[in-house]
Amino acid sequence: MKVKCFDENHEKDLEMTVNSFLQTINADIIDIKYQVAIAMQGEDQIFCFSAMVIYCEKN
C-alpha cells in the first residue's frame, strides 16, 4: 500500500493534479482523503486544498 499527498492553493489546481496522477498509475485506489484549511493574513483569506490518495500498485 502507498500514499501520495497533494497540496494546492486552488481547488481546480488540486483537481487537475490528482486527476493527472491517477492517469499515470496502474493501481487499485483504496481511498482519497480531502481537506481544506483556511487562514487569515491581515485582511486576506488563504486557502489550502489538500488530498491524500491511498492506493495499491498492481503487478
Backbone as XML, in Angstrom:
<?xml version="1.0"?>
<chain id="A" units="angstrom">
  <residue number="1" name="MET">
    <atom name="N" x="0.854" y="-1.174" z="0.000"/>
    <atom name="CA" x="0.000" y="0.000" z="0.000"/>
    <atom name="C" x="0.896" y="1.233" z="0.000"/>
  </residue>
  <residue number="2" name="LYS">
    <atom name="N" x="0.496" y="2.258" z="-0.734"/>
    <atom name="CA" x="1.252" y="3.503" z="-0.822"/>
    <atom name="C" x="0.304" y="4.687" z="-0.676"/>
  </residue>
  <residue number="3" name="VAL">
    <atom name="N" x="0.899" y="5.847" z="-0.376"/>
    <atom name="CA" x="0.136" y="7.094" z="-0.336"/>
    <atom name="C" x="0.860" y="8.149" z="-1.163"/>
  </residue>
  <residue number="4" name="LYS">
    <atom name="N" x="0.090" y="9.084" z="-1.692"/>
    <atom name="CA" x="0.627" y="10.238" z="-2.414"/>
    <atom name="C" x="-0.157" y="11.445" z="-1.931"/>
  </residue>
  <residue number="5" name="CYS">
    <atom name="N" x="0.551" y="12.483" z="-1.477"/>
    <atom name="CA" x="-0.089" y="13.685" z="-0.952"/>
    <atom name="C" x="0.053" y="14.838" z="-1.938"/>
  </residue>
  <residue number="6" name="PHE">
    <atom name="N" x="-0.983" y="15.656" z="-1.995"/>
    <atom name="CA" x="-1.029" y="16.809" z="-2.885"/>
    <atom name="C" x="-1.474" y="18.020" z="-2.091"/>
  </residue>
  <residue number="7" name="ASP">
    <atom name="N" x="-0.954" y="19.192" z="-2.484"/>
    <atom name="CA" x="-1.301" y="20.437" z="-1.807"/>
    <atom name="C" x="-1.312" y="21.559" z="-2.841"/>
  </residue>
  <residue number="8" name="GLU">
    <atom name="N" x="-2.439" y="22.238" z="-2.962"/>
    <atom name="CA" x="-2.571" y="23.323" z="-3.943"/>
    <atom name="C" x="-3.287" y="24.510" z="-3.308"/>
  </residue>
  <residue number="9" name="ASN">
    <atom name="N" x="-3.109" y="25.673" z="-3.916"/>
    <atom name="CA" x="-3.757" y="26.889" z="-3.417"/>
    <atom name="C" x="-5.168" y="27.071" z="-3.960"/>
  </residue>
  <residue number="10" name="HIS">
    <atom name="N" x="-5.480" y="26.373" z="-5.050"/>
    <atom name="CA" x="-6.800" y="26.499" z="-5.665"/>
    <atom name="C" x="-7.410" y="25.112" z="-5.849"/>
  </residue>
  <residue number="11" name="GLU">
    <atom name="N" x="-8.716" y="25.027" z="-5.634"/>
    <atom name="CA" x="-9.430" y="23.755" z="-5.721"/>
    <atom name="C" x="-9.293" y="23.126" z="-7.111"/>
  </residue>
  <residue number="12" name="LYS">
    <atom name="N" x="-9.413" y="23.907" z="-8.154"/>
    <atom name="CA" x="-9.306" y="23.381" z="-9.526"/>
    <atom name="C" x="-7.895" y="22.858" z="-9.811"/>
  </residue>
  <residue number="13" name="ASP">
    <atom name="N" x="-6.870" y="23.507" z="-9.243"/>
    <atom name="CA" x="-5.496" y="23.024" z="-9.409"/>
    <atom name="C" x="-5.321" y="21.661" z="-8.748"/>
  </residue>
  <residue number="14" name="LEU">
    <atom name="N" x="-5.902" y="21.496" z="-7.570"/>
    <atom name="CA" x="-5.826" y="20.203" z="-6.880"/>
    <atom name="C" x="-6.531" y="19.132" z="-7.695"/>
  </residue>
  <residue number="15" name="GLU">
    <atom name="N" x="-7.693" y="19.444" z="-8.205"/>
    <atom name="CA" x="-8.448" y="18.504" z="-9.030"/>
    <atom name="C" x="-7.623" y="18.056" z="-10.239"/>
  </residue>
  <residue number="16" name="MET">
    <atom name="N" x="-7.003" y="19.008" z="-10.920"/>
    <atom name="CA" x="-6.207" y="18.698" z="-12.094"/>
    <atom name="C" x="-4.976" y="17.848" z="-11.730"/>
  </residue>
  <residue number="17" name="THR">
    <atom name="N" x="-4.316" y="18.195" z="-10.633"/>
    <atom name="CA" x="-3.125" y="17.467" z="-10.200"/>
    <atom name="C" x="-3.452" y="16.023" z="-9.823"/>
  </residue>
  <residue number="18" name="VAL">
    <atom name="N" x="-4.515" y="15.829" z="-9.058"/>
    <atom name="CA" x="-4.901" y="14.471" z="-8.644"/>
    <atom name="C" x="-5.342" y="13.657" z="-9.854"/>
  </residue>
  <residue number="19" name="ASN">
    <atom name="N" x="-6.143" y="14.236" z="-10.728"/>
    <atom name="CA" x="-6.581" y="13.505" z="-11.921"/>
    <atom name="C" x="-5.401" y="13.118" z="-12.805"/>
  </residue>
  <residue number="20" name="SER">
    <atom name="N" x="-4.432" y="13.996" z="-12.950"/>
    <atom name="CA" x="-3.239" y="13.683" z="-13.740"/>
    <atom name="C" x="-2.465" y="12.526" z="-13.124"/>
  </residue>
  <residue number="21" name="PHE">
    <atom name="N" x="-2.311" y="12.541" z="-11.803"/>
    <atom name="CA" x="-1.614" y="11.459" z="-11.113"/>
    <atom name="C" x="-2.344" y="10.126" z="-11.310"/>
  </residue>
  <residue number="22" name="LEU">
    <atom name="N" x="-3.666" y="10.146" z="-11.165"/>
    <atom name="CA" x="-4.435" y="8.908" z="-11.283"/>
    <atom name="C" x="-4.315" y="8.280" z="-12.674"/>
  </residue>
  <residue number="23" name="GLN">
    <atom name="N" x="-4.097" y="9.103" z="-13.689"/>
    <atom name="CA" x="-3.933" y="8.583" z="-15.044"/>
    <atom name="C" x="-2.568" y="7.937" z="-15.259"/>
  </residue>
  <residue number="24" name="THR">
    <atom name="N" x="-1.607" y="8.237" z="-14.394"/>
    <atom name="CA" x="-0.247" y="7.735" z="-14.585"/>
    <atom name="C" x="0.047" y="6.441" z="-13.837"/>
  </residue>
  <residue number="25" name="ILE">
    <atom name="N" x="-0.829" y="6.041" z="-12.932"/>
    <atom name="CA" x="-0.534" y="4.850" z="-12.125"/>
    <atom name="C" x="-1.409" y="3.672" z="-12.553"/>
  </residue>
  <residue number="26" name="ASN">
    <atom name="N" x="-0.864" y="2.493" z="-12.349"/>
    <atom name="CA" x="-1.603" y="1.252" z="-12.558"/>
    <atom name="C" x="-1.849" y="0.680" z="-11.161"/>
  </residue>
  <residue number="27" name="ALA">
    <atom name="N" x="-2.967" y="1.077" z="-10.550"/>
    <atom name="CA" x="-3.193" y="0.742" z="-9.149"/>
    <atom name="C" x="-4.677" y="0.665" z="-8.831"/>
  </residue>
  <residue number="28" name="ASP">
    <atom name="N" x="-4.959" y="-0.016" z="-7.736"/>
    <atom name="CA" x="-6.296" y="-0.008" z="-7.155"/>
    <atom name="C" x="-6.343" y="1.135" z="-6.152"/>
  </residue>
  <residue number="29" name="ILE">
    <atom name="N" x="-7.290" y="2.046" z="-6.314"/>
    <atom name="CA" x="-7.438" y="3.173" z="-5.395"/>
    <atom name="C" x="-8.204" y="2.690" z="-4.172"/>
  </residue>
  <residue number="30" name="ILE">
    <atom name="N" x="-7.594" y="2.836" z="-3.018"/>
    <atom name="CA" x="-8.223" y="2.416" z="-1.763"/>
    <atom name="C" x="-9.123" y="3.533" z="-1.239"/>
  </residue>
  <residue number="31" name="ASP">
    <atom name="N" x="-8.584" y="4.756" z="-1.220"/>
    <atom name="CA" x="-9.342" y="5.888" z="-0.688"/>
    <atom name="C" x="-8.672" y="7.186" z="-1.132"/>
  </residue>
  <residue number="32" name="ILE">
    <atom name="N" x="-9.427" y="8.265" z="-1.115"/>
    <atom name="CA" x="-8.891" y="9.600" z="-1.330"/>
    <atom name="C" x="-9.429" y="10.484" z="-0.213"/>
  </residue>
  <residue number="33" name="LYS">
    <atom name="N" x="-8.518" y="11.042" z="0.570"/>
    <atom name="CA" x="-8.881" y="11.942" z="1.664"/>
    <atom name="C" x="-8.720" y="13.377" z="1.175"/>
  </residue>
  <residue number="34" name="TYR">
    <atom name="N" x="-9.670" y="14.225" z="1.497"/>
    <atom name="CA" x="-9.682" y="15.615" z="1.027"/>
    <atom name="C" x="-9.817" y="16.541" z="2.222"/>
  </residue>
  <residue number="35" name="GLN">
    <atom name="N" x="-9.089" y="17.668" z="2.181"/>
    <atom name="CA" x="-9.142" y="18.613" z="3.295"/>
    <atom name="C" x="-8.949" y="20.035" z="2.792"/>
  </residue>
  <residue number="36" name="VAL">
    <atom name="N" x="-9.631" y="20.967" z="3.449"/>
    <atom name="CA" x="-9.464" y="22.391" z="3.150"/>
    <atom name="C" x="-9.088" y="23.090" z="4.450"/>
  </residue>
  <residue number="37" name="ALA">
    <atom name="N" x="-8.040" y="23.919" z="4.385"/>
    <atom name="CA" x="-7.642" y="24.736" z="5.533"/>
    <atom name="C" x="-7.752" y="26.207" z="5.118"/>
  </residue>
  <residue number="38" name="ILE">
    <atom name="N" x="-8.217" y="27.025" z="6.047"/>
    <atom name="CA" x="-8.375" y="28.456" z="5.793"/>
    <atom name="C" x="-7.655" y="29.217" z="6.900"/>
  </residue>
  <residue number="39" name="ALA">
    <atom name="N" x="-6.861" y="30.195" z="6.501"/>
    <atom name="CA" x="-6.153" y="31.036" z="7.468"/>
    <atom name="C" x="-6.356" y="32.500" z="7.081"/>
  </residue>
  <residue number="40" name="MET">
    <atom name="N" x="-6.229" y="33.355" z="8.048"/>
    <atom name="CA" x="-6.321" y="34.799" z="7.807"/>
    <atom name="C" x="-4.929" y="35.400" z="7.899"/>
  </residue>
  <residue number="41" name="GLN">
    <atom name="N" x="-4.617" y="36.266" z="6.934"/>
    <atom name="CA" x="-3.370" y="37.027" z="6.967"/>
    <atom name="C" x="-3.741" y="38.480" z="6.700"/>
  </residue>
  <residue number="42" name="GLY">
    <atom name="N" x="-3.838" y="39.232" z="7.764"/>
    <atom name="CA" x="-4.341" y="40.601" z="7.647"/>
    <atom name="C" x="-5.801" y="40.552" z="7.228"/>
  </residue>
  <residue number="43" name="GLU">
    <atom name="N" x="-6.120" y="41.180" z="6.110"/>
    <atom name="CA" x="-7.483" y="41.192" z="5.574"/>
    <atom name="C" x="-7.736" y="40.035" z="4.594"/>
  </residue>
  <residue number="44" name="ASP">
    <atom name="N" x="-6.678" y="39.291" z="4.251"/>
    <atom name="CA" x="-6.786" y="38.239" z="3.230"/>
    <atom name="C" x="-7.073" y="36.878" z="3.836"/>
  </residue>
  <residue number="45" name="GLN">
    <atom name="N" x="-7.864" y="36.096" z="3.131"/>
    <atom name="CA" x="-8.086" y="34.691" z="3.478"/>
    <atom name="C" x="-7.161" y="33.847" z="2.602"/>
  </residue>
  <residue number="46" name="ILE">
    <atom name="N" x="-6.480" y="32.901" z="3.222"/>
    <atom name="CA" x="-5.601" y="31.999" z="2.491"/>
    <atom name="C" x="-6.189" y="30.598" z="2.578"/>
  </residue>
  <residue number="47" name="PHE">
    <atom name="N" x="-6.379" y="29.977" z="1.418"/>
    <atom name="CA" x="-6.938" y="28.635" z="1.353"/>
    <atom name="C" x="-5.847" y="27.637" z="1.000"/>
  </residue>
  <residue number="48" name="CYS">
    <atom name="N" x="-5.939" y="26.455" z="1.568"/>
    <atom name="CA" x="-5.035" y="25.358" z="1.246"/>
    <atom name="C" x="-5.894" y="24.127" z="0.992"/>
  </residue>
  <residue number="49" name="PHE">
    <atom name="N" x="-5.868" y="23.635" z="-0.229"/>
    <atom name="CA" x="-6.630" y="22.446" z="-0.612"/>
    <atom name="C" x="-5.656" y="21.278" z="-0.704"/>
  </residue>
  <residue number="50" name="SER">
    <atom name="N" x="-5.942" y="20.200" z="0.018"/>
    <atom name="CA" x="-5.034" y="19.061" z="0.000"/>
    <atom name="C" x="-5.809" y="17.758" z="-0.145"/>
  </residue>
  <residue number="51" name="ALA">
    <atom name="N" x="-5.083" y="16.771" z="-0.670"/>
    <atom name="CA" x="-5.663" y="15.441" z="-0.842"/>
    <atom name="C" x="-4.576" y="14.399" z="-0.639"/>
  </residue>
  <residue number="52" name="MET">
    <atom name="N" x="-4.977" y="13.254" z="-0.140"/>
    <atom name="CA" x="-4.079" y="12.113" z="0.000"/>
    <atom name="C" x="-4.734" y="10.926" z="-0.690"/>
  </residue>
  <residue number="53" name="VAL">
    <atom name="N" x="-4.023" y="10.367" z="-1.662"/>
    <atom name="CA" x="-4.503" y="9.195" z="-2.388"/>
    <atom name="C" x="-3.845" y="7.961" z="-1.771"/>
  </residue>
  <residue number="54" name="ILE">
    <atom name="N" x="-4.660" y="7.021" z="-1.354"/>
    <atom name="CA" x="-4.171" y="5.753" z="-0.799"/>
    <atom name="C" x="-4.433" y="4.690" z="-1.859"/>
  </residue>
  <residue number="55" name="TYR">
    <atom name="N" x="-3.383" y="3.958" z="-2.245"/>
    <atom name="CA" x="-3.524" y="3.023" z="-3.353"/>
    <atom name="C" x="-2.590" y="1.830" z="-3.211"/>
  </residue>
  <residue number="56" name="CYS">
    <atom name="N" x="-2.915" y="0.761" z="-3.950"/>
    <atom name="CA" x="-2.074" y="-0.436" z="-4.046"/>
    <atom name="C" x="-1.712" y="-0.633" z="-5.502"/>
  </residue>
  <residue number="57" name="GLU">
    <atom name="N" x="-0.410" y="-0.663" z="-5.786"/>
    <atom name="CA" x="0.033" y="-0.873" z="-7.161"/>
    <atom name="C" x="-0.292" y="-2.288" z="-7.620"/>
  </residue>
  <residue number="58" name="LYS">
    <atom name="N" x="-0.687" y="-2.404" z="-8.888"/>
    <atom name="CA" x="-0.927" y="-3.704" z="-9.474"/>
    <atom name="C" x="0.388" y="-4.229" z="-10.043"/>
  </residue>
  <residue number="59" name="ASN">
    <atom name="N" x="0.561" y="-5.533" z="-10.021"/>
    <atom name="CA" x="1.790" y="-6.134" z="-10.556"/>
    <atom name="C" x="1.753" y="-6.261" z="-12.049"/>
  </residue>
</chain>
